[in-house]
């Protein structure tokens, strides 16, 4: 009884999360940056049509 219930739950979660994926070419919500390094204030709208590489690195 537990196995069919778990399978049904896993399948329904898979269908729900499939609709939440990012779509290629979709618009990103605009975000404003007060200061970023040595640059002036900017927003994501300034980079429209360009590829943005976001690198997150940490020393542990």
Backbone as JSON Lines, residues from 0, in Angstrom:
{"i":0,"aa":"X","n":[0.82,-1.2,0.0],"ca":[0.0,0.0,0.0],"c":[0.86,1.26,0.0]}
{"i":1,"aa":"X","n":[2.0,1.22,0.66],"ca":[2.85,2.4,0.74],"c":[3.53,2.7,-0.59]}
{"i":2,"aa":"X","n":[3.9,1.65,-1.3],"ca":[4.63,1.86,-2.55],"c":[3.78,2.55,-3.62]}
{"i":3,"aa":"X","n":[2.54,2.13,-3.89],"ca":[1.73,2.84,-4.89],"c":[1.45,4.29,-4.5]}
{"i":4,"aa":"X","n":[1.27,4.54,-3.21],"ca":[1.04,5.9,-2.75],"c":[2.28,6.77,-2.99]}
{"i":5,"aa":"X","n":[3.44,6.21,-2.71],"ca":[4.69,6.95,-2.92],"c":[4.92,7.21,-4.41]}
{"i":6,"aa":"X","n":[4.6,6.24,-5.24],"ca":[4.76,6.41,-6.69],"c":[3.81,7.49,-7.21]}
{"i":7,"aa":"X","n":[2.59,7.49,-6.73],"ca":[1.61,8.5,-7.14],"c":[2.05,9.89,-6.69]}
{"i":8,"aa":"X","n":[2.58,10.0,-5.49],"ca":[3.06,11.27,-4.98],"c":[4.25,11.77,-5.8]}
{"i":9,"aa":"X","n":[5.18,10.89,-6.12],"ca":[6.35,11.26,-6.91],"c":[5.94,11.7,-8.32]}
{"i":10,"aa":"X","n":[5.01,11.0,-8.92],"ca":[4.55,11.36,-10.26],"c":[3.84,12.71,-10.26]}
{"i":11,"aa":"X","n":[3.0,12.95,-9.27],"ca":[2.28,14.22,-9.22],"c":[3.23,15.38,-8.94]}
{"i":12,"aa":"X","n":[4.24,15.18,-8.12],"ca":[5.24,16.23,-7.9],"c":[6.04,16.5,-9.17]}
{"i":13,"aa":"X","n":[6.32,15.47,-9.93],"ca":[7.03,15.65,-11.19],"c":[6.24,16.47,-12.19]}
{"i":14,"aa":"X","n":[4.94,16.23,-12.25],"ca":[4.1,17.0,-13.18],"c":[3.96,18.46,-12.73]}
{"i":15,"aa":"X","n":[3.89,18.68,-11.44],"ca":[3.74,20.05,-10.93],"c":[5.01,20.85,-11.17]}
{"i":16,"aa":"X","n":[6.17,20.27,-10.88],"ca":[7.42,21.01,-11.03],"c":[7.84,21.17,-12.48]}
{"i":17,"aa":"X","n":[7.31,20.37,-13.38],"ca":[7.66,20.5,-14.8],"c":[7.17,21.83,-15.36]}
{"i":18,"aa":"X","n":[6.1,22.35,-14.85],"ca":[5.58,23.63,-15.31],"c":[6.32,24.83,-14.74]}
{"i":19,"aa":"X","n":[7.21,24.62,-13.77],"ca":[7.92,25.71,-13.13],"c":[9.31,25.94,-13.69]}
{"i":20,"aa":"X","n":[9.67,25.26,-14.74],"ca":[11.02,25.4,-15.29],"c":[11.16,26.71,-16.05]}
{"i":21,"aa":"X","n":[12.38,27.22,-16.11],"ca":[12.65,28.45,-16.85],"c":[12.57,28.16,-18.34]}
{"i":22,"aa":"X","n":[12.1,29.11,-19.08],"ca":[11.98,28.94,-20.52],"c":[13.05,29.77,-21.22]}
{"i":23,"aa":"X","n":[13.63,29.21,-22.24],"ca":[14.66,29.89,-23.0],"c":[14.04,31.1,-23.69]}
{"i":24,"aa":"X","n":[14.68,32.24,-23.54],"ca":[14.18,33.45,-24.16],"c":[13.17,34.2,-23.31]}
{"i":25,"aa":"X","n":[12.84,33.65,-22.14],"ca":[11.9,34.33,-21.27],"c":[12.55,35.55,-20.62]}
{"i":26,"aa":"X","n":[11.75,36.5,-20.21],"ca":[12.26,37.72,-19.59],"c":[12.51,37.49,-18.11]}
{"i":27,"aa":"X","n":[13.58,38.09,-17.62],"ca":[13.95,38.02,-16.22],"c":[13.36,39.26,-15.53]}
{"i":28,"aa":"X","n":[12.85,39.12,-14.32],"ca":[12.37,40.32,-13.62],"c":[13.51,41.32,-13.44]}
{"i":29,"aa":"X","n":[13.2,42.6,-13.62],"ca":[14.23,43.63,-13.54],"c":[14.72,43.78,-12.11]}
{"i":30,"aa":"X","n":[16.01,43.96,-11.96],"ca":[16.64,44.18,-10.66],"c":[17.6,45.34,-10.8]}
{"i":31,"aa":"X","n":[17.61,46.21,-9.82],"ca":[18.51,47.36,-9.83],"c":[19.66,47.11,-8.86]}
{"i":32,"aa":"X","n":[20.86,47.49,-9.26],"ca":[22.04,47.34,-8.43],"c":[22.54,48.73,-8.07]}
{"i":33,"aa":"X","n":[22.7,49.01,-6.79],"ca":[23.17,50.32,-6.35],"c":[24.62,50.53,-6.76]}
{"i":34,"aa":"X","n":[25.47,49.62,-6.4],"ca":[26.87,49.69,-6.83],"c":[27.39,48.27,-6.97]}
{"i":35,"aa":"X","n":[28.21,48.06,-7.96],"ca":[28.75,46.73,-8.22],"c":[30.2,46.92,-8.6]}
{"i":36,"aa":"X","n":[31.09,46.7,-7.65],"ca":[32.5,46.91,-7.93],"c":[32.79,48.38,-8.1]}
{"i":37,"aa":"X","n":[33.43,48.75,-9.19],"ca":[33.77,50.15,-9.47],"c":[32.87,50.74,-10.54]}
{"i":38,"aa":"X","n":[31.67,50.22,-10.7],"ca":[30.78,50.69,-11.75],"c":[29.67,51.56,-11.17]}
{"i":39,"aa":"X","n":[28.96,52.23,-12.05],"ca":[27.81,53.04,-11.63],"c":[26.61,52.14,-11.36]}
{"i":40,"aa":"X","n":[25.56,52.73,-10.81],"ca":[24.33,51.98,-10.6],"c":[23.79,51.51,-11.94]}
{"i":41,"aa":"X","n":[23.29,50.3,-11.97],"ca":[22.8,49.72,-13.22],"c":[21.62,48.81,-12.93]}
{"i":42,"aa":"X","n":[20.98,48.34,-13.96],"ca":[19.87,47.4,-13.81],"c":[20.02,46.29,-14.85]}
{"i":43,"aa":"X","n":[19.26,45.23,-14.69],"ca":[19.32,44.13,-15.64],"c":[18.79,44.54,-17.01]}
{"i":44,"aa":"X","n":[17.94,45.55,-17.06],"ca":[17.4,46.01,-18.35],"c":[18.5,46.57,-19.24]}
{"i":45,"aa":"X","n":[19.61,47.03,-18.64],"ca":[20.73,47.55,-19.43],"c":[21.42,46.44,-20.23]}
{"i":46,"aa":"X","n":[21.24,45.2,-19.81],"ca":[21.91,44.08,-20.46],"c":[20.96,43.28,-21.36]}
{"i":47,"aa":"X","n":[19.83,43.84,-21.72],"ca":[18.85,43.12,-22.53],"c":[19.46,42.71,-23.87]}
{"i":48,"aa":"X","n":[19.28,41.45,-24.22],"ca":[19.8,40.91,-25.47],"c":[21.23,40.41,-25.37]}
{"i":49,"aa":"X","n":[21.84,40.52,-24.21],"ca":[23.21,40.07,-24.03],"c":[23.23,38.83,-23.14]}
{"i":50,"aa":"X","n":[24.29,38.06,-23.28],"ca":[24.49,36.89,-22.43],"c":[25.16,37.33,-21.15]}
{"i":51,"aa":"X","n":[24.62,36.92,-20.01],"ca":[25.19,37.27,-18.72],"c":[25.7,36.0,-18.06]}
{"i":52,"aa":"X","n":[26.96,36.01,-17.66],"ca":[27.56,34.89,-16.94],"c":[27.67,35.29,-15.49]}
{"i":53,"aa":"X","n":[26.97,34.59,-14.63],"ca":[27.0,34.86,-13.2],"c":[27.87,33.8,-12.55]}
{"i":54,"aa":"X","n":[28.97,34.23,-11.99],"ca":[29.91,33.3,-11.36],"c":[29.83,33.47,-9.85]}
{"i":55,"aa":"X","n":[29.57,32.4,-9.18],"ca":[29.52,32.41,-7.72],"c":[30.62,31.49,-7.21]}
{"i":56,"aa":"X","n":[31.57,32.06,-6.5],"ca":[32.71,31.28,-6.02],"c":[32.95,31.64,-4.57]}
{"i":57,"aa":"X","n":[33.28,30.67,-3.78],"ca":[33.55,30.91,-2.36],"c":[34.74,30.08,-1.92]}
{"i":58,"aa":"X","n":[35.53,30.65,-1.04],"ca":[36.62,29.9,-0.42],"c":[36.09,29.26,0.85]}
{"i":59,"aa":"X","n":[36.29,28.0,0.99],"ca":[35.8,27.3,2.18],"c":[36.93,26.91,3.05]}
